[in-house]
Amino acid sequence: MVEAFVRLLCPECGKDWETNPTDLPAHRDNYSCQGCGATRRTAEFMRTERDLQTLKQFE
């Protein structure tokens, strides 16, 4: 089995990281950057459209 990951980018502080999509809330739910604490919809942290689509597959 291949492990999935999504790439995130904080729109506030620019921090970027990768995580397992099952560790994230749904794309419409709020999520907070662990670097600066900015809170936005999870979808706004996705680096690319492909990352967003991967997240949606695991909801």
N, CA, C and O atoms as a GROMACS GRO file, in nm:
protein
  236
    1MET      N    1   0.083  -0.118   0.000
    1MET     CA    2   0.000   0.000   0.000
    1MET      C    3   0.088   0.125   0.000
    1MET      O    4   0.185   0.133   0.076
    2VAL      N    5   0.056   0.220  -0.084
    2VAL     CA    6   0.131   0.344  -0.093
    2VAL      C    7   0.075   0.444   0.006
    2VAL      O    8  -0.046   0.463   0.016
    3GLU      N    9   0.164   0.506   0.080
    3GLU     CA   10   0.120   0.606   0.178
    3GLU      C   11   0.100   0.740   0.106
    3GLU      O   12   0.185   0.782   0.028
    4ALA      N   13  -0.011   0.804   0.134
    4ALA     CA   14  -0.042   0.933   0.072
    4ALA      C   15   0.006   1.046   0.161
    4ALA      O   16   0.016   1.032   0.283
    5PHE      N   17   0.036   1.158   0.099
    5PHE     CA   18   0.069   1.279   0.173
    5PHE      C   19   0.021   1.399   0.094
    5PHE      O   20   0.002   1.392  -0.028
    6VAL      N   21   0.001   1.509   0.165
    6VAL     CA   22  -0.035   1.635   0.101
    6VAL      C   23   0.067   1.740   0.145
    6VAL      O   24   0.123   1.732   0.254
    7ARG      N   25   0.091   1.835   0.058
    7ARG     CA   26   0.183   1.945   0.088
    7ARG      C   27   0.101   2.067   0.126
    7ARG      O   28   0.006   2.104   0.058
    8LEU      N   29   0.141   2.130   0.235
    8LEU     CA   30   0.070   2.247   0.284
    8LEU      C   31   0.162   2.369   0.280
    8LEU      O   32   0.285   2.358   0.288
    9LEU      N   33   0.099   2.486   0.268
    9LEU     CA   34   0.171   2.613   0.269
    9LEU      C   35   0.084   2.714   0.342
    9LEU      O   36  -0.029   2.740   0.302
   10CYS      N   37   0.137   2.772   0.449
   10CYS     CA   38   0.060   2.871   0.524
   10CYS      C   39   0.055   3.002   0.446
   10CYS      O   40   0.159   3.057   0.410
   11PRO      N   41  -0.065   3.052   0.420
   11PRO     CA   42  -0.077   3.178   0.346
   11PRO      C   43  -0.032   3.300   0.428
   11PRO      O   44  -0.010   3.407   0.373
   12GLU      N   45  -0.018   3.284   0.559
   12GLU     CA   46   0.022   3.395   0.646
   12GLU      C   47   0.174   3.404   0.661
   12GLU      O   48   0.234   3.508   0.632
   13CYS      N   49   0.236   3.295   0.706
   13CYS     CA   50   0.380   3.301   0.738
   13CYS      C   51   0.469   3.234   0.634
   13CYS      O   52   0.591   3.248   0.638
   14GLY      N   53   0.409   3.160   0.540
   14GLY     CA   54   0.488   3.095   0.435
   14GLY      C   55   0.550   2.962   0.475
   14GLY      O   56   0.623   2.903   0.396
   15LYS      N   57   0.521   2.914   0.594
   15LYS     CA   58   0.573   2.784   0.636
   15LYS      C   59   0.517   2.676   0.544
   15LYS      O   60   0.398   2.678   0.511
   16ASP      N   61   0.602   2.582   0.502
   16ASP     CA   62   0.555   2.470   0.421
   16ASP      C   63   0.593   2.339   0.487
   16ASP      O   64   0.699   2.328   0.549
   17TRP      N   65   0.506   2.240   0.473
   17TRP     CA   66   0.528   2.109   0.532
   17TRP      C   67   0.442   2.006   0.462
   17TRP      O   68   0.355   2.041   0.382
   18GLU      N   69   0.467   1.880   0.493
   18GLU     CA   70   0.389   1.768   0.439
   18GLU      C   71   0.325   1.694   0.555
   18GLU      O   72   0.380   1.689   0.666
   19THR      N   73   0.209   1.636   0.529
   19THR     CA   74   0.143   1.554   0.630
   19THR      C   75   0.052   1.452   0.564
   19THR      O   76   0.021   1.462   0.445
   20ASN      N   77   0.010   1.357   0.641
   20ASN     CA   78  -0.083   1.255   0.595
   20ASN      C   79  -0.223   1.319   0.589
   20ASN      O   80  -0.262   1.384   0.686
   21PRO      N   81  -0.298   1.302   0.481
   21PRO     CA   82  -0.431   1.365   0.471
   21PRO      C   83  -0.529   1.318   0.579
   21PRO      O   84  -0.623   1.389   0.611
   22THR      N   85  -0.508   1.199   0.633
   22THR     CA   86  -0.597   1.151   0.738
   22THR      C   87  -0.574   1.223   0.871
   22THR      O   88  -0.655   1.212   0.963
   23ASP      N   89  -0.463   1.297   0.881
   23ASP     CA   90  -0.433   1.374   1.003
   23ASP      C   91  -0.492   1.514   0.999
   23ASP      O   92  -0.476   1.591   1.094
   24LEU      N   93  -0.562   1.549   0.889
   24LEU     CA   94  -0.616   1.683   0.872
   24LEU      C   95  -0.768   1.682   0.881
   24LEU      O   96  -0.832   1.580   0.852
   25PRO      N   97  -0.827   1.795   0.921
   25PRO     CA   98  -0.974   1.805   0.917
   25PRO      C   99  -1.022   1.816   0.773
   25PRO      O  100  -0.941   1.834   0.682
   26ALA      N  101  -1.151   1.805   0.751
   26ALA     CA  102  -1.210   1.816   0.618
   26ALA      C  103  -1.172   1.950   0.554
   26ALA      O  104  -1.140   2.046   0.625
   27HIS      N  105  -1.174   1.955   0.422
   27HIS     CA  106  -1.125   2.073   0.351
   27HIS      C  107  -1.204   2.200   0.382
   27HIS      O  108  -1.152   2.310   0.365
   28ARG      N  109  -1.328   2.188   0.426
   28ARG     CA  110  -1.409   2.306   0.460
   28ARG      C  111  -1.400   2.344   0.608
   28ARG      O  112  -1.449   2.449   0.648
   29ASP      N  113  -1.339   2.259   0.688
   29ASP     CA  114  -1.324   2.287   0.831
   29ASP      C  115  -1.203   2.377   0.857
   29ASP      O  116  -1.116   2.390   0.770
   30ASN      N  117  -1.198   2.437   0.974
   30ASN     CA  118  -1.086   2.524   1.009
   30ASN      C  119  -0.964   2.442   1.049
   30ASN      O  120  -0.974   2.334   1.106
   31TYR      N  121  -0.849   2.498   1.017
   31TYR     CA  122  -0.720   2.439   1.049
   31TYR      C  123  -0.626   2.553   1.087
   31TYR      O  124  -0.636   2.662   1.031
   32SER      N  125  -0.536   2.529   1.180
   32SER     CA  126  -0.444   2.634   1.225
   32SER      C  127  -0.300   2.595   1.195
   32SER      O  128  -0.260   2.480   1.214
   33CYS      N  129  -0.224   2.692   1.146
   33CYS     CA  130  -0.082   2.673   1.120
   33CYS      C  131  -0.010   2.650   1.252
   33CYS      O  132  -0.033   2.721   1.349
   34GLN      N  133   0.077   2.550   1.254
   34GLN     CA  134   0.152   2.522   1.376
   34GLN      C  135   0.268   2.619   1.394
   34GLN      O  136   0.329   2.626   1.501
   35GLY      N  137   0.299   2.695   1.287
   35GLY     CA  138   0.408   2.792   1.295
   35GLY      C  139   0.364   2.926   1.352
   35GLY      O  140   0.426   2.978   1.444
   36CYS      N  141   0.254   2.982   1.296
   36CYS     CA  142   0.212   3.117   1.337
   36CYS      C  143   0.074   3.121   1.402
   36CYS      O  144   0.037   3.223   1.459
   37GLY      N  145  -0.001   3.012   1.393
   37GLY     CA  146  -0.132   3.007   1.457
   37GLY      C  147  -0.246   3.060   1.372
   37GLY      O  148  -0.361   3.065   1.418
   38ALA      N  149  -0.218   3.100   1.248
   38ALA     CA  150  -0.323   3.151   1.159
   38ALA      C  151  -0.427   3.041   1.137
   38ALA      O  152  -0.391   2.925   1.115
   39THR      N  153  -0.554   3.078   1.141
   39THR     CA  154  -0.662   2.982   1.123
   39THR      C  155  -0.741   3.017   0.997
   39THR      O  156  -0.787   3.130   0.980
   40ARG      N  157  -0.754   2.918   0.910
   40ARG     CA  158  -0.829   2.930   0.785
   40ARG      C  159  -0.888   2.794   0.753
   40ARG      O  160  -0.864   2.696   0.823
   41ARG      N  161  -0.965   2.790   0.644
   41ARG     CA  162  -1.015   2.660   0.599
   41ARG      C  163  -0.896   2.574   0.558
   41ARG      O  164  -0.798   2.625   0.504
   42THR      N  165  -0.906   2.446   0.582
   42THR     CA  166  -0.797   2.355   0.548
   42THR      C  167  -0.760   2.366   0.401
   42THR      O  168  -0.643   2.359   0.366
   43ALA      N  169  -0.859   2.383   0.315
   43ALA     CA  170  -0.834   2.394   0.170
   43ALA      C  171  -0.738   2.508   0.137
   43ALA      O  172  -0.664   2.499   0.040
   44GLU      N  173  -0.739   2.614   0.215
   44GLU     CA  174  -0.653   2.729   0.188
   44GLU      C  175  -0.506   2.701   0.219
   44GLU      O  176  -0.418   2.777   0.178
   45PHE      N  177  -0.478   2.593   0.290
   45PHE     CA  178  -0.340   2.555   0.321
   45PHE      C  179  -0.282   2.460   0.216
   45PHE      O  180  -0.161   2.435   0.216
   46MET      N  181  -0.364   2.407   0.127
   46MET     CA  182  -0.314   2.313   0.027
   46MET      C  183  -0.225   2.386  -0.073
   46MET      O  184  -0.261   2.491  -0.125
   47ARG      N  185  -0.109   2.328  -0.099
   47ARG     CA  186  -0.013   2.392  -0.188
   47ARG      C  187  -0.062   2.391  -0.333
   47ARG      O  188  -0.046   2.491  -0.403
   48THR      N  189  -0.122   2.281  -0.377
   48THR     CA  190  -0.168   2.270  -0.516
   48THR      C  191  -0.309   2.212  -0.520
   48THR      O  192  -0.361   2.162  -0.420
   49GLU      N  193  -0.370   2.220  -0.637
   49GLU     CA  194  -0.502   2.161  -0.658
   49GLU      C  195  -0.495   2.009  -0.638
   49GLU      O  196  -0.590   1.949  -0.586
   50ARG      N  197  -0.386   1.949  -0.678
   50ARG     CA  198  -0.370   1.804  -0.660
   50ARG      C  199  -0.369   1.767  -0.511
   50ARG      O  200  -0.427   1.665  -0.471
   51ASP      N  201  -0.304   1.849  -0.431
   51ASP     CA  202  -0.304   1.824  -0.286
   51ASP      C  203  -0.446   1.833  -0.231
   51ASP      O  204  -0.486   1.754  -0.146
   52LEU      N  205  -0.522   1.930  -0.279
   52LEU     CA  206  -0.661   1.945  -0.236
   52LEU      C  207  -0.743   1.823  -0.277
   52LEU      O  208  -0.823   1.773  -0.198
   53GLN      N  209  -0.726   1.776  -0.397
   53GLN     CA  210  -0.799   1.658  -0.445
   53GLN      C  211  -0.763   1.534  -0.362
   53GLN      O  212  -0.850   1.453  -0.331
   54THR      N  213  -0.637   1.521  -0.328
   54THR     CA  214  -0.595   1.408  -0.243
   54THR      C  215  -0.663   1.416  -0.107
   54THR      O  216  -0.713   1.315  -0.057
   55LEU      N  217  -0.666   1.534  -0.048
   55LEU     CA  218  -0.733   1.552   0.081
   55LEU      C  219  -0.880   1.512   0.072
   55LEU      O  220  -0.931   1.442   0.158
   56LYS      N  221  -0.947   1.557  -0.033
   56LYS     CA  222  -1.090   1.526  -0.050
   56LYS      C  223  -1.115   1.377  -0.062
   56LYS      O  224  -1.219   1.329  -0.018
   57GLN      N  225  -1.023   1.304  -0.123
   57GLN     CA  226  -1.039   1.158  -0.136
   57GLN      C  227  -1.039   1.087  -0.001
   57GLN      O  228  -1.096   0.979   0.012
   58PHE      N  229  -0.975   1.147   0.098
   58PHE     CA  230  -0.964   1.083   0.229
   58PHE      C  231  -1.068   1.132   0.328
   58PHE      O  232  -1.066   1.091   0.444
   59GLU      N  233  -1.159   1.218   0.287
   59GLU     CA  234  -1.262   1.269   0.379
   59GLU      C  235  -1.370   1.166   0.398
   59GLU      O  236  -1.466   1.190   0.472
   0.00000   0.00000   0.00000
